[in-house]
Amino acid sequence: MHDMPDAPRMVLTVNEAADLLSCSRSTVYRLCRDGTIRSVRLGAGQGGVRIPRAALEDFVNGGGVAA
């Protein structure tokens, strides 16, 4: 894959999402687990959770479950 330094990445780590939302990692994991924020799991076991940038934007713009 080609490096595109000026293009935003399509997916974020839980840490990156937590930083952008100004909340804890455990909150982001909970929001992903309950389906409030769409996420994908990479690999089996300890592959990690990734959050599509569009899913995070949808959540911030009111696309998530109402509080």
C-alpha positions in Angstrom: 0.0 0.0 0.0 1.2 3.5 -0.8 1.8 6.0 2.0 -0.6 8.9 1.8 0.7 11.3 4.6 -2.0 14.0 3.9 -4.9 11.6 3.8 -6.7 10.7 7.0 -6.6 7.0 7.9 -9.8 5.1 7.4 -9.7 3.3 10.7 -8.7 4.3 14.2 -7.4 2.4 17.2 -9.4 2.4 20.4 -6.7 4.7 21.9 -7.1 7.2 19.0 -10.9 7.2 19.3 -10.7 7.7 23.0 -8.4 10.7 22.5 -10.7 12.2 19.9 -13.7 11.7 22.1 -11.9 12.8 25.3 -13.0 9.7 27.2 -11.4 6.5 28.5 -10.5 3.4 26.5 -12.9 1.4 28.5 -15.7 3.7 27.5 -14.8 3.3 23.8 -14.7 -0.5 24.2 -18.1 -0.5 25.9 -19.6 1.7 23.1 -18.2 -0.7 20.5 -19.3 -3.8 22.4 -22.9 -2.6 22.8 -23.1 -1.5 19.1 -23.3 2.2 19.8 -20.2 2.7 17.7 -19.6 0.4 14.8 -16.2 -1.4 14.9 -14.3 -4.3 13.4 -12.1 -6.9 15.1 -8.9 -7.7 13.3 -7.7 -11.3 13.5 -8.5 -13.9 16.1 -7.7 -13.5 19.7 -5.7 -10.4 20.4 -6.1 -8.9 16.9 -7.5 -5.6 18.2 -10.5 -3.5 17.6 -10.5 -0.8 14.9 -13.2 1.9 14.5 -13.9 3.2 11.0 -13.5 7.0 10.9 -17.0 7.3 9.4 -18.5 5.3 12.3 -16.9 7.7 14.8 -18.2 10.7 12.9 -21.7 9.2 12.8 -21.6 8.7 16.5 -20.4 12.3 17.2 -23.1 13.7 14.8 -25.9 11.9 16.7 -25.9 8.6 14.8 -25.3 6.7 18.1 -27.8 5.8 20.8 -29.3 8.9 22.4 -28.0 9.7 25.9 
